[in-house]
Each structure stands twice: as C-alpha cells, then as structure tokens.
Amino acid sequence: MKTARKIMIGALALAPTPLFACAACYGKSDSPLAQGVNWGIFTLLGVVTPVLGTFAFCFIRMINKEEAALKKNNAPKNITEL
C-alpha cells in the first residue's frame, strides 16, 4: 500500500502539464502583465537603492568621524606609527 502511494505521488509529480509563457517570453510586451512586471522592477529599484545608499552614507560618516577623532587626539592610525 505504501509503495503504491509512493508510485502515485511520483507519477503525479512527473506528469506533463501544459506550460504557458509569460507576456515577455510570448512576445506581447505591451500587455498588462508585462507592464505590471516593469512597475514591480521599478518599485524594487526604488526601495533597494535608498536603503543601500543609507548604509553607504552611514559607513562613510563613521569613517570620517573616526578620522576626525584620531586627528583631534593625535593618536596613531595604526600600530606601525607607534
């Protein structure tokens, strides 16, 4: 019984099903689906770019503050300057 169930599940998993191409692959680049995909890409770019920019700004600011503190205290920047 268990073997028959495994065979049925395997057969259903490997059974061919009709595949439909998306609008971009099918050639209708002016369809609503293609426009939705484009807007999704632009939305993701609009979210990811400011987040990465904020991280870069924070790291640059931390580096500048550390260099200013080292200059103010006349501390050596690395071990070789000791």
C-alpha positions in Angstrom: 0.0 0.0 0.0 2.8 2.4 0.9 4.7 1.5 -2.3 1.6 2.2 -4.4 1.1 5.6 -2.8 4.7 6.5 -3.5 4.4 5.4 -7.1 1.2 7.5 -7.5 2.8 10.6 -6.0 5.9 10.1 -8.2 3.7 9.7 -11.3 1.7 12.9 -10.5 4.9 14.8 -9.9 6.4 13.8 -13.2 3.2 14.1 -15.2 3.4 16.6 -18.1 1.3 19.7 -17.7 0.7 22.5 -20.2 3.1 25.4 -19.8 2.2 28.9 -20.7 4.8 31.5 -21.4 4.6 34.9 -19.7 3.9 38.0 -21.7 7.6 38.9 -22.1 8.5 35.5 -23.4 5.5 35.2 -25.6 6.1 38.5 -27.4 3.4 40.7 -26.1 5.5 43.4 -24.4 2.6 45.8 -24.2 0.2 43.6 -22.2 -0.9 44.5 -18.7 1.2 41.6 -17.3 4.4 43.0 -18.8 3.6 46.5 -17.6 3.0 45.1 -14.1 6.3 43.3 -14.2 8.1 46.5 -15.3 6.4 48.5 -12.5 7.4 45.8 -10.0 11.0 46.1 -11.1 11.0 49.9 -10.8 9.4 49.7 -7.4 12.0 47.3 -6.1 14.8 49.6 -7.5 13.1 52.5 -5.8 13.2 50.7 -2.4 16.6 49.0 -2.6 18.6 52.0 -3.9 17.8 54.3 -1.0 18.4 51.5 1.6 21.8 50.8 0.1 22.6 54.5 -0.1 21.7 54.9 3.5 24.1 52.1 4.5 26.9 53.6 2.4 26.2 57.1 4.0 26.4 55.7 7.5 29.7 53.9 6.9 31.2 56.9 5.2 30.1 59.1 8.1 31.5 56.7 10.7 34.9 56.6 8.9 35.0 60.4 8.7 34.1 60.7 12.4 36.8 58.2 13.4 39.4 60.1 11.3 38.4 63.4 12.9 38.7 61.9 16.4 42.1 60.5 15.6 43.3 63.8 14.3 41.9 65.6 17.4 43.6 63.2 19.8 46.8 62.9 17.8 46.5 59.2 18.2 48.4 56.9 15.8 46.3 55.5 13.0 47.8 52.0 13.1 50.4 50.0 15.0 53.3 50.9 12.7 53.1 54.6 13.8 53.8 53.8 17.5 
